[in-house]
Amino acid sequence: MEKKLNFASDYMKGAHPAILERLAQTNMMETPGYGHDPFSESARRKIREACGCPQAQVEFLVGGTQTNATVIDALLRSWQGVVAAQTGHIATHEAGAIEAGGHKVLALPHTDGKLDPAVVRAYLADFHADGNRDHMVAPGMVYISHPTEYGTLYSKKDLQDLRAVCDEYGIPLYLDGARLGYALACPENDLTLCDLADLCDVFYIGGTKCGALFGEAVVVPDPDRIQAFFTIIKQHGALLAKGRILGIQFDVLFTDGLYERIGLPAMTAAAQIRAALEKKGYQQCFGSPTNQIFCIMENRRLEAFGESVEYSFWEKYDDSHTVIRLATDWGTTDQETQALIGLL
């Protein structure tokens, strides 16, 4: 049977060849554990330089859900919850990991997957004006992702406005960068790593979906923002003994600007697929400019399409149509892209 084209997600491939080469070169070396090795220190130094933040604390964790659960628990007190879009990853696709850690996700309406600063401000104002607030979960931080679950992007102005709201109410702003590499490669993006370090209390640089075998790099621009963060990571079972495996991967990703350009093949492929969808009369959803492409497909066509292509079910559109997601990645080839276009 002919192999299916795989556009189901952006973590299906292994790792960038340069990472595999470096892992093989260093395989028999013996280094200290838990991220106290020279490769991890080199990666931290390069990430701080790329973010224009020499004092930042940088820690490496294995996966996105683990990272979100650890960071959010570290930022919140026991009576607080986290404000997020109703479509946010922590609200929809993390199996209640935040709630399992003792914190409620306070989900707000969204616009194309994004939190509107005015909506956040109104929610916080209403909470503080409520005479029963002591009986309620207090909003203790704001969570966003860039790109969002809909593949949309926050602008620098959006982030500045959210920062102003968080400052007004004295709560931290946290950015999930699981797909950050694709945002940085997108022509419509105007946020840099330096902007994130300036405007966020904590953010993470995604590796799992952006060329690494696994791994996320958490950046805390002000290391005093989270006390004993290393110990909290350990407490959450999130500290990798062979920490150098994470360090090596990010050391490679942040050598010669690889991370900031690794998403370019995904952007090229996604643009070609969007153009083909438009030409062939498919309706697209959400206006995503990044590597996630959402389109509406007739159910009668979808069954045949699924025989040749792995895709992600997104949501039911109506009784005869379904919204599906096609995701390109750092390793998507032109051959794969053209084959998918041919099938459409």
Secondary structure, 3 states (H helix, E strand, C coil): CCCCEECCCCCCCCCCHHHHHHHHHCCCCCCCCCCCCHHHHHHHHHHHHHHCCCCCEEEEECCHHHHHHHHHHHHCCCCEEEEEECCCHHHHCCCCHHHHCCCCEEEECCECCECCHHHHHHHHHHHHHCCCHHHCCEEEEEEEECCCCCCCCCCHHHHHHHHHHHHHHCCCEEEECCCHHHHHCCCCCCCCHHHHHHHCCEEEEECCCCCCCCCEEEEECCHHHCCCHHHHHHHCCCCCCCCHHHHHHHHHHCCCCHHHHCCHHHHHHHHHHHHHHHHCCCEECCCCCCCEEEEEEEHHHHHHHHCCEECEEEEEEECCEEEEEEECCCCCCHHHHHHHHHHC
